[in-house]
Amino acid sequence: VLFHEIAHGLGLEATQEGEALQLALQEYASILEEGKGDMLGLFLLDTWQAEHQLLSLAPEQFYATFMVSMLRSIRFGGTSDHAMANLLRYRHFRDAGALNFDVTTTTYSLVPEQMPAAIDSLTRKLLRLQWEGKPQAVKNWIREKGRPDAALEQSLGKLESLRVPVDL
């Protein structure tokens, strides 16, 4: 949470054209900002931990916590900006090979060695989209990746069939 909030204070306030992000990106500004807060926050945590050993946790531990939190948030539905940012992140991690799904056991597994590159590439993408300030580019990304893949559909269906509450 701390690194997420620090990350909100870092980065861009305006596009390359000097237009405020909220005005330029319209309804997509918050999705990108929440995604940036999470990804840049994770990047900071990962970097600072590697250089300074601030926590008594291995990166795999905070990666796992991050993934569980992301999956939990997705269950709230795609109408919230946080949930959409998490769904886009989920799809990115799956595409980058940092998060695998076993169809037989219906379980996810983290691929820690893929995480740094996935974190870096998604952080760069979010910052680039903010810098460019083109809402259509964000809309296209959401159209392409802003929906559950088959693995997530299977997981969500299993949780629903087991009547696991969305939140307690």
C-alpha positions as CSV (number, residue, x, y, z in Angstrom):
1,V,0.0,0.0,0.0
2,L,2.8,2.4,0.9
3,F,4.6,1.9,-2.4
4,H,1.3,2.2,-4.3
5,E,0.6,5.5,-2.7
6,I,4.1,6.8,-3.3
7,A,3.8,5.7,-7.0
8,H,0.7,7.8,-7.4
9,G,2.8,10.9,-6.6
10,L,5.4,9.9,-9.2
11,G,5.0,10.0,-12.9
12,L,3.1,12.2,-15.2
13,E,0.6,15.0,-14.5
14,A,0.2,15.9,-18.2
15,T,0.5,14.4,-21.6
16,Q,3.3,15.1,-24.0
17,E,1.1,17.9,-25.4
18,G,0.8,19.5,-21.9
19,E,-2.8,18.5,-21.4
20,A,-3.9,17.3,-17.9
21,L,-4.2,13.5,-17.9
22,Q,-7.8,13.6,-16.6
23,L,-8.9,15.8,-19.5
24,A,-6.9,14.0,-22.2
25,L,-7.7,10.5,-21.2
26,Q,-11.3,11.1,-20.1
27,E,-13.0,8.1,-18.5
28,Y,-9.8,6.0,-18.9
29,A,-7.5,8.3,-16.8
30,S,-8.4,6.6,-13.5
31,I,-7.9,3.1,-14.9
32,L,-4.4,4.0,-16.1
33,E,-3.6,5.8,-12.8
34,E,-4.6,2.9,-10.6
35,G,-2.7,0.5,-12.9
36,K,0.3,2.8,-12.7
37,G,0.1,3.1,-8.9
38,D,0.1,-0.7,-8.5
39,M,2.7,-1.5,-11.1
40,L,5.1,1.4,-10.3
41,G,4.6,0.6,-6.6
42,L,5.5,-3.0,-7.2
43,F,8.5,-1.9,-9.3
44,L,9.7,0.3,-6.5
45,L,9.3,-2.4,-3.9
46,D,11.1,-4.9,-6.1
47,T,13.9,-2.5,-6.8
48,W,14.4,-1.3,-3.3
49,Q,14.2,-4.8,-1.9
50,A,16.8,-6.0,-4.3
51,E,19.2,-3.1,-3.5
52,H,18.5,-2.6,0.2
53,Q,16.8,-5.7,1.6
54,L,14.2,-3.5,3.4
55,L,11.9,-6.4,4.2
56,S,12.4,-9.9,5.5
57,L,10.4,-11.2,2.5
58,A,11.7,-12.9,-0.7
59,P,10.3,-11.3,-3.9
60,E,8.3,-14.5,-4.5
61,Q,6.3,-13.7,-1.3
62,F,5.3,-10.2,-2.2
63,Y,4.7,-11.2,-5.9
64,A,2.3,-13.9,-4.6
65,T,0.5,-11.5,-2.3
66,F,0.3,-9.0,-5.2
67,M,-1.3,-11.7,-7.5
68,V,-3.8,-12.8,-4.9
69,S,-4.9,-9.3,-4.3
70,M,-5.2,-8.7,-8.0
71,L,-7.3,-11.9,-8.5
72,R,-9.5,-10.9,-5.5
73,S,-10.1,-7.4,-7.0
74,I,-11.2,-8.9,-10.3
75,R,-14.0,-10.7,-8.6
76,F,-15.6,-7.3,-7.8
77,G,-16.4,-7.0,-11.5
78,G,-15.1,-4.9,-14.4
79,T,-17.1,-1.8,-13.7
80,S,-14.7,-0.4,-11.1
81,D,-11.5,1.3,-12.3
82,H,-9.5,-0.8,-9.9
83,A,-11.0,-4.0,-11.2
84,M,-10.4,-3.1,-14.8
85,A,-6.8,-2.1,-14.0
86,N,-6.4,-5.5,-12.3
87,L,-8.0,-7.4,-15.2
88,L,-5.6,-5.7,-17.7
89,R,-2.7,-6.6,-15.4
90,Y,-3.9,-10.2,-15.1
91,R,-4.0,-10.5,-18.9
92,H,-0.5,-8.9,-19.1
93,F,1.0,-11.3,-16.6
94,R,-0.6,-14.3,-18.3
95,D,0.7,-13.2,-21.7
96,A,4.2,-12.5,-20.3
97,G,4.4,-16.0,-18.8
98,A,4.5,-14.7,-15.2
99,L,1.2,-16.3,-14.2
100,N,0.3,-19.8,-15.3
101,F,-2.9,-21.7,-15.0
102,D,-3.3,-25.5,-14.8
103,V,-6.5,-26.5,-16.4
104,T,-6.5,-29.9,-14.7
105,T,-6.2,-28.6,-11.1
106,T,-7.7,-25.2,-11.8
107,T,-4.9,-23.6,-10.0
108,Y,-2.6,-20.7,-10.8
109,S,1.2,-20.7,-10.3
110,L,3.5,-17.8,-10.2
111,V,6.6,-17.8,-12.4
112,P,8.9,-15.5,-10.3
113,E,11.7,-15.3,-12.8
114,Q,9.3,-13.8,-15.3
115,M,7.9,-11.1,-12.9
116,P,10.6,-8.4,-13.2
117,A,10.3,-8.3,-17.0
118,A,6.5,-8.3,-16.8
119,I,6.5,-5.6,-14.2
120,D,8.8,-3.5,-16.3
121,S,7.0,-3.9,-19.5
122,L,3.5,-3.1,-18.1
123,T,4.8,-0.1,-16.1
124,R,6.3,1.2,-19.3
125,K,3.1,0.6,-21.2
126,L,1.0,2.4,-18.6
127,L,3.3,5.4,-18.5
128,R,3.5,5.5,-22.3
129,L,-0.3,5.6,-22.6
130,Q,-0.4,8.4,-20.0
131,W,2.3,10.3,-21.9
132,E,0.6,9.9,-25.3
133,G,-2.8,10.9,-23.8
134,K,-4.9,9.1,-26.5
135,P,-8.1,7.7,-25.0
136,Q,-8.7,5.6,-28.1
137,A,-5.5,3.7,-27.5
138,V,-6.6,2.8,-24.0
139,K,-10.1,1.9,-25.3
140,N,-8.5,-0.4,-27.8
141,W,-6.4,-2.1,-25.1
142,I,-9.5,-2.5,-22.9
143,R,-11.4,-4.0,-25.9
144,E,-8.6,-6.4,-26.6
145,K,-7.5,-7.4,-23.0
146,G,-10.2,-6.1,-20.7
147,R,-12.1,-9.3,-20.4
148,P,-11.4,-12.6,-18.6
149,D,-9.6,-15.3,-20.6
150,A,-10.8,-18.9,-20.5
151,A,-8.7,-19.7,-17.4
152,L,-10.1,-16.8,-15.4
153,E,-13.7,-17.7,-16.5
154,Q,-13.1,-21.2,-15.3
155,S,-11.7,-20.0,-12.0
156,L,-14.5,-17.5,-11.4
157,G,-17.1,-20.1,-12.4
158,K,-15.6,-22.6,-9.9
159,L,-15.7,-20.0,-7.1
160,E,-19.3,-19.2,-7.9
161,S,-20.3,-22.9,-8.0
162,L,-18.7,-23.4,-4.6
163,R,-20.6,-20.3,-3.4
164,V,-17.5,-18.6,-2.2
165,P,-18.5,-15.0,-1.2
166,V,-17.0,-12.2,-3.3
167,D,-16.1,-10.4,-0.1
168,L,-16.5,-11.0,3.5
